[in-house]
Amino acid sequence: MEARSEIPDVYRYIKAVYSHISLLVSRFSFLASPHYLCLMINLRLAADYLKHRLTSKTRHGVHSPFAYHLVDKVIYDFHAKPDYFTIEELRTELLTDARTINITDLGAGSHVNNNKQKQVRTLAKNALKPARLAQLIHRLAVNANPGNIIELGTCLGITTAYLATAAPDAQVISIEGCPETAAIAEDNLSRLGIKNTGLLVGNFDQVLPGVVEMLPKLDFVFIDGNHRKQATLDYFHWCLPKLSDNSIMIFDDIYWSRGMKEAWEEIKAHPEVTVTIDLFWIGLVFVRKGQAKEDFRIKF
Ligand SMILES: C[S@@+](CC[C@H](N)C(=O)[O-])C[C@H]1O[C@@H](n2cnc3c(N)ncnc32)[C@H](O)[C@@H]1O
């Protein structure tokens, strides 16, 4: 009799332990994303990440009104937006897409998988900005209210879609060097009903100078491909003369390699750059005249 009455207690105990473990697993499930996997297999990157976590600030450590607004109202605005759902539905589909395509890799390759033939689902898993970052880029574009957007690195069109829906009246020019990847991006954008994008297929090095020349000014530039020091600095220097007080340039993977770290330091130190915000995964650059030169490291 006594033994029987203990069974529910044992059961409740096991259930409680199980639910604690599930909660812990779900809390740390972000560690399974390619970004964090990368951190774990790359000790240098992990050390940089740790250093960034220890030295970066939240909104409370930011006194510049311009930067405070950006951190408080844009970077830390984690509320779901209607545009997120359809784009994330498409991502979910791509994550199970078994089509194999030939990859033309004009960039610095990947930390994860450098095969020449890849399944779409592998690309979707390893090459795309995770939702949290892609949605931040969307919010930054909403906040910038740009007339034009340049994206280097379309891949499957996920961030292109986030940019296009953030600024439906903007002209979004996205450049991709791999023709087979670009064809899937084109299809994805049309499936989402997006009409304000122009996809250019070619090497950034050849295509970007013509695009910069064609536009009177650049409002929003997102560099998400070819993570080499010199290429990154070239893209920055080509765009710089067309940036204005309201422009924003975003560099992806500023800690990806020693070369990328050096490129980021050079960009920060450029006399025309007044404000930078280092979010570890990406870096934001502003050339606002009359603004005190300041470099922020913000937790994200
Ligand atoms: C990280 S992926 C872009 C991901 C995409 N922005 C997203 O998150 O949805 C980088 C892309 O840039 C392209 N790329 C890299 N270097 C390039 C170059 N020099 N010229 C043209 N495309 C390049 C690659 O083919 C790849 O598709």
The ligand as an SDF file (V2000), in Angstrom:
LIG
                    3D

 27 29  0  0  0  0  0  0  0  0999 V2000
   26.6020   34.7260  -46.7330 C   0  0  0  0  0  0  0  0  0  0  0  0
   25.9290   34.5610  -48.3090 S   0  0  0  0  0  0  0  0  0  0  0  0
   24.6630   35.7900  -48.3200 C   0  0  0  0  0  0  0  0  0  0  0  0
   23.5110   35.4510  -47.4350 C   0  0  0  0  0  0  0  0  0  0  0  0
   22.2910   36.3210  -47.6160 C   0  0  0  0  0  0  0  0  0  0  0  0
   22.6120   37.7280  -47.5340 N   0  0  0  0  0  0  0  0  0  0  0  0
   21.2590   35.9950  -46.5700 C   0  0  0  0  0  0  0  0  0  0  0  0
   21.5900   35.9880  -45.3720 O   0  0  0  0  0  0  0  0  0  0  0  0
   20.0990   35.7630  -46.9330 O   0  0  0  0  0  0  0  0  0  0  0  0
   27.1570   35.3040  -49.3320 C   0  0  0  0  0  0  0  0  0  0  0  0
   26.8530   35.2360  -50.8100 C   0  0  0  0  0  0  0  0  0  0  0  0
   27.7690   36.0970  -51.4750 O   0  0  0  0  0  0  0  0  0  0  0  0
   28.1700   35.5120  -52.6870 C   0  0  0  0  0  0  0  0  0  0  0  0
   29.5190   36.0370  -53.0090 N   0  0  0  0  0  0  0  0  0  0  0  0
   30.6300   35.9250  -52.2560 C   0  0  0  0  0  0  0  0  0  0  0  0
   31.6580   36.5710  -52.8390 N   0  0  0  0  0  0  0  0  0  0  0  0
   31.1810   37.1150  -53.9790 C   0  0  0  0  0  0  0  0  0  0  0  0
   31.7740   37.9190  -55.0000 C   0  0  0  0  0  0  0  0  0  0  0  0
   33.0650   38.2970  -54.9700 N   0  0  0  0  0  0  0  0  0  0  0  0
   30.9840   38.3190  -56.0130 N   0  0  0  0  0  0  0  0  0  0  0  0
   29.6740   37.9380  -56.0540 C   0  0  0  0  0  0  0  0  0  0  0  0
   29.0590   37.1740  -55.1170 N   0  0  0  0  0  0  0  0  0  0  0  0
   29.8130   36.7630  -54.1010 C   0  0  0  0  0  0  0  0  0  0  0  0
   28.1630   34.0150  -52.4350 C   0  0  0  0  0  0  0  0  0  0  0  0
   27.9510   33.3120  -53.6460 O   0  0  0  0  0  0  0  0  0  0  0  0
   27.0190   33.8540  -51.4220 C   0  0  0  0  0  0  0  0  0  0  0  0
   25.8240   33.4580  -52.0410 O   0  0  0  0  0  0  0  0  0  0  0  0
  1  2  1  0
  2  3  1  0
  2 10  1  0
  3  4  1  0
  4  5  1  0
  5  6  1  0
  5  7  1  0
  7  8  2  0
  7  9  1  0
 10 11  1  0
 11 12  1  0
 11 26  1  0
 12 13  1  0
 13 14  1  0
 13 24  1  0
 14 15  1  0
 14 23  1  0
 15 16  2  0
 16 17  1  0
 17 18  1  0
 17 23  2  0
 18 19  1  0
 18 20  2  0
 20 21  1  0
 21 22  2  0
 22 23  1  0
 24 25  1  0
 24 26  1  0
 26 27  1  0
M  CHG  2   2   1   9  -1
M  END
$$$$
